[in-house]
Amino acid sequence: AVVTRLEMTERPALAPDPQGAWTRRRVESPAVDWYRDVYRRVGEGWAWFSILQMADAGLAAIVHAPLVEIFALVHEGRDEGLLELDFRDAGQCEIAFFGVTAKLIGSGAGRWLMNRALELAWSRPITRLWVHTCTLDPPSALAFYQRPGFRPFRRQVESAYDPRLDGTAPRGVAR
């Protein structure tokens, strides 16, 4: 996968919120099974696999860390999006995971959730907000992150075994 890391170093002006029936819910100390379920549903079309292969203890250590905040985008009473903000490095925030389920792609829900991510991250005393995307994300992901002001600062190639071959991801995803 080609990985692009992007950053912004000052709070951006937010784009107008799209219209939709979405809410944001902070998930305090999320259950590992809940996190994996939302992660899987957000990333299933793109063969996301890292969290699915992680040991329970390793995942719990991340999602229960005091400086990691987990949010769900809720639509029609169901968690249909994931936002993980990682403040563990002083003065900065990483958007570690971000996305909405396939049924919400193109609805404006992603833009709405990004506005919430920007508000939440920049409400803290940070000087840098960063995110990464790769060729295992939707083809529009890079442009999506650049619209609010993220700028690429590094590209690299990462290799991993195909998660479809060991059953981590369904065979038919990410054609």
Backbone as a ProteinNet text record, in pm:
[ID]
protein_1_A
[PRIMARY]
AVVTRLEMTERPALAPDPQGAWTRRRVESPAVDWYRDVYRRVGEGWAWFSILQMADAGLAAIVHAPLVEIFALVHEGRDEGLLELDFRDAGQCEIAFFGVTAKLIGSGAGRWLMNRALELAWSRPITRLWVHTCTLDPPSALAFYQRPGFRPFRRQVESAYDPRLDGTAPRGVAR
[TERTIARY]
84.8	0	88.8	48.9	115.4	46.7	124.5	72.5	112.2	14.7	39.9	6.9	103.4	82.5	60.3	-43.7	-80.9	-88.7	-67.2	-73.2	-130.1	-174.8	-207.4	-150.8	-104.6	-38.4	-112.9	-230.6	-316	-461.1	-543.9	-687.2	-746.1	-815.6	-874.1	-1014.1	-1059.3	-1199.9	-1277.5	-1388.8	-1466.7	-1557.6	-1570.8	-1668.3	-1807.5	-1908.4	-2044.2	-2081.2	-2153.6	-2197.5	-2300.6	-2285	-2389.8	-2513	-2626.5	-2749.8	-2761.9	-2792.8	-2809.8	-2848.6	-2898.9	-2945.3	-2837.3	-2725	-2612.9	-2588.3	-2540.4	-2494.4	-2360.3	-2290.2	-2160.7	-2176.4	-2118.2	-2125.8	-1986	-1943.7	-1815.4	-1833.1	-1739.5	-1745.1	-1631.6	-1667.2	-1569.3	-1533.3	-1405.7	-1357.7	-1433	-1422.5	-1502	-1462.8	-1562.3	-1536.5	-1458.5	-1363.5	-1281.4	-1369.8	-1469.7	-1558.1	-1637.6	-1685.8	-1756.7	-1664.5	-1543.5	-1450	-1421.2	-1391.6	-1362.3	-1481.3	-1602.9	-1721.8	-1736.1	-1725	-1739.1	-1624.1	-1502.9	-1385.2	-1405.3	-1451.4	-1472.9	-1577.8	-1689.2	-1795.2	-1752.1	-1671.5	-1621.3	-1520.5	-1431.9	-1323.6	-1342.7	-1459	-1473.3	-1461.1	-1499.1	-1486.8	-1345.6	-1256.7	-1120.4	-1015.3	-1058.2	-968.5	-886	-944.9	-877	-857.3	-740.4	-713.1	-633.7	-563.2	-468.9	-535.5	-648.2	-717	-774.5	-815.9	-874	-771.3	-643.6	-537.2	-470.2	-502.2	-437.9	-492.8	-406	-448.7	-539.1	-633.5	-727	-654.9	-551.6	-480.5	-415.5	-358.2	-295.1	-396.4	-511.1	-616.2	-674	-698.6	-752.7	-656.6	-527.1	-429	-438.9	-468.8	-482.7	-614.9	-725.7	-857.4	-895.8	-825.8	-851.9	-747.9	-651.8	-549.1	-615.6	-572.8	-636.9	-631.8	-533.2	-520.7	-566.8	-644.5	-707	-857.7	-920.7	-1065.5	-1130.8	-1236.6	-1307.9	-1450.1	-1493.5	-1627.6	-1693.8	-1824.7	-1904.2	-1989.8	-2005.4	-2106.9	-2231	-2339.6	-2463.2	-2563	-2621.6	-2723.4	-2835.2	-2956.5	-3074.2	-3054.3	-2992.4	-2975.7	-2863.7	-2783.1	-2675.4	-2541.5	-2436.3	-2301.3	-2255.2	-2241.1	-2208.9	-2080.6	-2006	-1879	-1788.6	-1658.7	-1558.2	-1460.9	-1429.8	-1329.2	-1244.6	-1114.5	-1021	-919.6	-915.9	-821.1	-717.3	-591.5	-481.3	-397.6	-405.1	-332.6	-209.6	-161.5	-52.9	80.5	103.3	224.8	195.2	267.1	241.1	238.6	137.1	127.7	72.5	33.7	-22	-132.6	-205.9	-314.1	-307	-322	-333.4	-477.9	-533.9	-660.1	-619.9	-626.5	-573.2	-663.9	-794.3	-890.7	-1008.1	-1056	-1164.5	-1238.3	-1369.3	-1445.7	-1590.7	-1668.1	-1810.2	-1836.9	-1944.7	-1979.5	-2019.2	-2016.3	-2042.7	-2176.4	-2277.5	-2409.2	-2411.8	-2312.9	-2309.5	-2209.1	-2127.1	-2031	-2107.7	-2069.8	-2136.4	-2255.4	-2290.7	-2408.5	-2375.7	-2246.8	-2205.1	-2167.4	-2194.1	-2164.6	-2015.1	-1930.9	-1786.7	-1741.4	-1792.9	-1758.5	-1806.7	-1926.7	-1980.5	-1890.9	-1850.4	-1765.1	-1627.4	-1574.9	-1446.4	-1455.6	-1565.3	-1581.9	-1578.4	-1640.3	-1636.7	-1493.6	-1423	-1284.3	-1198.1	-1212.7	-1133.4	-1167.2	-1295.2	-1335.9	-1276.4	-1288.4	-1240.4	-1088.5	-1018	-871.7	-820	-870.8	-819.1	-874.2	-964.9	-1009.1	-903.7	-804.6	-692.5	-574.5	-477.8	-359.2	-259.4	-292.6	-204	-147.1	-37	22	25.9	-18	-15.2	-124	-196.5	-295.7	-255.4	-251	-209.6	-294.2	-286.4	-364.8	-288	-318.5	-260.9	-372.4	-347.9	-438.7	-352.9	-414.8	-336.4	-424.5	-363.1	-435.1	-531.6	-542.3	-645.7	-768.1	-768.9	-882.8	-958	-1076.8	-1147.6	-1059	-1072.1	-988.6	-1000	-1110.6	-1131.3	-1071.8	-1012.1	-967.6	-861.9	-762.7	-656.1	-713.1	-795.2	-857.2	-948.9	-1018.4	-1106.5	-1028.1	-910.3	-829.4	-766.4	-738.4	-676.9	-776.9	-904.7	-1004.5	-1005.7	-1003.6	-1004.3	-867.6	-762.7	-632.9	-518.1	-538.7	-425.9	-333.2	-202.2	-101.1	-9.2	18.8	108	247.5	305.8	444.1	531.8	471.5	551.8	468.4	535.3	474.8	570.3	513.4	595.9	516	585.7	521.7	531.3	418.2	414.5	364.5	424.4	385.8	328.9	230	171	112.8	93.3	26.7	-116.6	-168.1	-304.5	-402.4	-481	-570.8	-684.9	-705.6	-809.6	-765	-634.2	-583.7	-590.7	-587.9	-595.1	-732.5	-828.6	-964.2	-989.1	-889.3	-909.9	-1011.8	-1001.9	-1097.4	-1164.6	-1290.6	-1357.8	-1286	-1288.5	-1219.1	-1260.9	-1386.1	-1436.6	-1417.7	-1353.2	-1341.3	-1218.5	-1217.7	-1102.8	-1049.4	-1137	-1092.8	-992.7
-118.4	0	124	223.4	352.9	433.5	475.4	549.5	696	784.6	928.8	981.7	1049.1	1112.7	1261.3	1315.4	1455.2	1524.9	1657.2	1733.4	1872.2	1933.3	2075.7	2130.5	2255.6	2313.9	2434.6	2460.7	2562.6	2526.2	2576.1	2544.8	2599.6	2516.1	2562.7	2621.2	2695.7	2734.5	2610	2585	2465.8	2491.6	2392.2	2398	2391	2446	2433.1	2285.8	2258.4	2121.6	2079.2	1959.2	1905.1	1871.5	1864.5	1830.7	1680	1635.6	1492.1	1465.1	1347.8	1308.2	1227.9	1293.5	1226.3	1290.2	1209.3	1260.1	1195.6	1256.1	1205.5	1157.4	1042.2	985.7	947.9	1002.1	961.6	823.5	735	598.8	585.6	597.7	586.7	439.9	409.4	274.4	169.9	180.3	91.1	-55.6	-139.9	-284.3	-315.2	-405.1	-443.2	-498.2	-578.5	-634.6	-525.2	-425.6	-313.3	-239.5	-208.2	-134.1	-211.4	-339.7	-421	-426.1	-434.2	-440.8	-313.1	-197	-71.3	-56.7	-85.4	-79.6	-169.5	-291.2	-385.6	-333.2	-280.7	-232.1	-107.4	-21.4	96.6	54.3	-37.9	-72.4	-195.2	-261.3	-389.7	-380.2	-271.8	-259.5	-231.1	-203.9	-162	-256.6	-366.1	-467.2	-413.3	-325.4	-285.1	-410	-423.2	-546.9	-528.8	-420.3	-411.5	-436.4	-376.5	-393.1	-534.1	-591.6	-726.3	-830.7	-803.6	-898.7	-870.2	-760.4	-720.7	-802.7	-837.4	-909.2	-818.8	-879.7	-803.8	-709.4	-758.5	-677.3	-555.3	-572.4	-460.2	-356.2	-401.9	-308.4	-237.8	-310.2	-249.6	-144.1	-170.1	-72.9	59	51.8	174.7	243.2	171.2	236.7	275.1	222.6	260.5	359.4	398.1	493.5	627.1	691.3	817.3	928.4	927.3	1033.6	991.3	884.1	841	855.6	923.1	944.9	877.4	801.6	725.1	781.3	801	851.6	766.9	756	690.6	796.1	784.6	860.4	773.3	828.3	752.4	799.4	703.6	731.7	629.7	681.6	595.9	495	541.8	459.9	358	362	262.3	333.3	276.4	331	300.3	407.4	392.2	465.4	511.6	577.2	569	586.9	573.5	689.6	747.8	852.5	821.1	806.4	784.6	898.4	975.7	1085.9	1045.4	1053.9	1011.2	1133.4	1171.1	1286.8	1244.9	1122.9	1073.2	1141.9	1198.4	1277.1	1422.1	1479	1614.2	1715.4	1801	1910.3	1871.7	1745	1706	1603.4	1585.2	1487.8	1412.1	1282.1	1199.9	1153.9	1170.7	1104.8	963.4	873.1	738.3	654.5	663.5	596.7	689.2	688.7	777.5	712.5	711	663.8	639.8	623.3	590.5	463.6	395.5	272.6	303.3	200.5	215.8	283.1	253.1	310.8	462.5	519	663.9	736.8	662.8	728	805.8	931.3	1018.4	1093.2	1068.6	1132.7	1265.2	1294.7	1411.2	1375.3	1251.7	1210.6	1218.4	1183.2	1191.5	1334.7	1427.5	1569.4	1618.8	1580.5	1620.5	1567.2	1440	1381.5	1447.3	1483.4	1552.7	1688.5	1760.6	1887.5	1866	1757.8	1727.8	1693.7	1617.7	1581.2	1706.4	1798.6	1921.7	2005.4	2016.7	2091.2	2028.7	1897.4	1828.7	1838.3	1811.2	1813.2	1952	2053.8	2189.9	2257.2	2189.8	2244.6	2221.3	2139.1	2110.4	2199.7	2214.3	2296.1	2218.3	2204.5	2133.9	2232.5	2193.4	2273.1	2194.4	2068.8	1984	1878.2	1862.4	1756.7	1678.5	1546.3	1468.4	1343.2	1289.1	1172.5	1099.4	974.7	904.1	837.3	820.9	747.9	660.3	565	476.3	421.5	344.9	288.1	177.2	148.4	58.1	135.7	266.8	352.5	384.2	443.3	482.7	572.2	564.1	644.3	795.5	840	982.5	1029	939.6	973.8	1083.8	1076.1	1177	1316.3	1332.1	1462.9	1504.8	1409.3	1439.2	1505.7	1452.4	1508.8	1642.5	1660.7	1785.9	1901.4	1875.2	1983.7	2071.4	2015.9	2106.3	2165.9	2126.2	2188.7	2097.8	1967.5	1877.1	1880.3	1879.7	1881.2	1760.2	1690	1574.1	1614.3	1531.3	1555	1431.3	1314.2	1194.7	1091.6	1024.5	908.6	791.5	673.7	554.6	433.7	325.8	200.5	106.5	47.4	-51.6	-183.4	-291.6	-424	-507.2	-586.9	-679.7	-796	-907.4	-1019.6	-980.5	-1028.2	-998.6	-1056.8	-971.8	-1021.3	-1106.8	-1107.2	-1192.3	-1337.5	-1360.8	-1497.5	-1577.9	-1507.8	-1581.5	-1571.5	-1510.7	-1501	-1380.3	-1293.4	-1172.5	-1082.5	-1071.5	-993.4	-1089.2	-1062.3	-1148.7	-1148	-1259.8	-1273.9	-1169.2	-1128.1	-1042.2	-892.8	-848.6	-705.1	-647.7	-518.3	-442.3	-497.5	-511.2	-563.2	-469.8
0	0	0	-74.7	-70.6	38.8	137.9	253.2	238.3	254.1	253	391.2	452.1	582.4	556.7	621.1	600.7	735	735.2	859.4	834.6	943.3	945.4	1075.2	1069.2	1186.2	1241.2	1190.7	1251.3	1228.8	1317.5	1312.1	1182.2	1106.2	980.4	1001.1	902.1	897.8	855.2	919.4	886.9	768.3	683.4	575	637.4	569.4	623.3	641.1	747.3	771.7	668.3	612.3	525.8	610.2	547.3	616.9	630.2	749.6	771.9	915.1	938.5	1071.4	1141.9	1169.3	1234.1	1369.8	1461.9	1590.2	1620.1	1713.5	1757.5	1899.7	1928.4	2063.2	2107.7	2221.9	2279.7	2339.7	2310.5	2362.8	2463.3	2589.2	2697.7	2718.1	2723	2749.3	2664.5	2532.2	2446.5	2460.9	2448.9	2445.3	2317.7	2327.8	2212.7	2100.4	2134	2032.1	1960.9	2035.3	1973	1876.3	1921.8	1837.9	1708.8	1722.2	1603.8	1508.9	1562.3	1477.6	1394.9	1458.1	1383.6	1285.1	1327.8	1240.8	1118.3	1140.7	1031.2	934	987.1	899.1	821.3	881.7	810.5	703.1	735.8	645.2	559.4	568.8	500.2	348.8	288.7	144.4	97.3	192.1	157.6	214	271.7	328.1	444.7	525.7	647.7	733.2	793.6	865.7	994.5	1013.9	1126.2	1261.1	1286	1414.8	1427	1315.9	1319.7	1357.4	1328.8	1360.4	1495.1	1557.1	1682.2	1799.7	1891	2011.9	2096	2166	2249.3	2345.8	2411.3	2510.8	2445.2	2327.5	2257.8	2216	2163.7	2123.9	2246.3	2353.1	2475.5	2529.9	2523.2	2572.7	2496	2368.3	2288.5	2318.4	2301.3	2310.2	2452.8	2552.4	2691.5	2744.7	2662	2705.6	2739.1	2846.4	2887.6	2782.7	2695.8	2596.8	2457.5	2450.1	2325.3	2343.6	2248.4	2254.1	2134.3	2162.7	2060.5	2049.6	1924.4	1897.4	1790.6	1801	1697.5	1629.7	1499.7	1428.4	1431.8	1480.9	1496.4	1391.1	1321.9	1220.8	1237.7	1254.3	1272.2	1384.5	1494.2	1613.4	1608	1503	1487.9	1468.7	1525.5	1508.2	1365.9	1285	1143.2	1103.8	1202	1172.6	1293.4	1267.5	1372.4	1363.1	1478.5	1489.9	1612.6	1591.2	1701.3	1699.8	1807.8	1823.8	1927.2	1889	1975.6	2014.4	2140.9	2194.4	2275.2	2258.9	2343.3	2318	2200.3	2175.8	2209	2305	2354.7	2240.8	2243	2147.1	2011.4	1995.4	1866.7	1884.7	1777	1774.7	1643.3	1652	1532.1	1518	1400.4	1368.9	1328.9	1424.5	1403.9	1314.4	1335.7	1248.5	1227	1103.9	1064.4	949.4	955.2	840.5	874.6	769.5	782.4	702.3	734.4	664.1	520.1	437.5	293.7	266.1	347.2	318.8	337.3	408.5	429.2	339.6	267.2	178.1	72.4	55.3	-40.6	14.9	140.1	200.4	268.5	287.5	364.8	507.6	549	686.3	715.7	619.5	640.2	661.5	581.1	597.2	734	773.8	903.5	1016.1	1004.8	1108.2	1108.3	991.7	986.8	1056.5	1037.6	1109.2	1259.7	1307.5	1451.4	1493.7	1410.7	1443.1	1454.8	1361.4	1364.3	1487	1519.7	1639.9	1765.8	1778.5	1897.7	1910.2	1802.6	1808.2	1842.4	1774	1793	1919.2	1990.6	2119.2	2226.6	2196.3	2285.9	2249.5	2338.5	2306	2219.2	2091.2	1999.1	1897.4	1837.3	1729.6	1599.4	1605.8	1486.5	1495.4	1384.7	1369.3	1245.8	1256.8	1140.9	1124.1	1003.8	965.6	856.1	836.5	722.1	643.8	516.9	430	339.4	277.7	190.7	79.8	-5.6	-118.3	-76.8	53.4	104.5	152.4	130.9	163.3	34.3	44	-78	-165.4	-297.4	-386.7	-362.3	-306.8	-281.9	-149.2	-70.3	65.1	67.5	-19	-17.4	-41.6	-142.8	-171.1	-56.7	3.4	116.9	230.2	261.6	369.6	330.1	204.3	161.7	161.5	138.5	132.8	258.5	380.3	496.6	530	457	478.7	516.2	522.2	547.1	425.7	452	345.5	362	250.7	260	307.9	393.8	435.1	416.2	389.4	364.5	289.6	198.2	130.5	146.7	164.5	180.6	133.8	112	74.4	194	229.9	336.8	278.6	321.4	272.4	386.3	353.8	450	371.3	438.6	375.3	343.2	233.6	191.1	293.6	362	467	413.1	282.3	223.6	217.8	219.7	206	335.1	450.7	577.7	643.9	574.4	627.7	714.8	736.8	816.5	748.1	616.5	535.8	438	403.7	307.3	171.5	102.1	-26.6	-129.6	-130.7	-237.7	-218.1	-109.2	-85.8	-154.8	-172	-221.5	-352.1	-446.3	-576	-634
[MASK]
+++++++++++++++++++++++++++++++++++++++++++++++++++++++++++++++++++++++++++++++++++++++++++++++++++++++++++++++++++++++++++++++++++++++++++++++++++++++++++++++++++++++++++++++

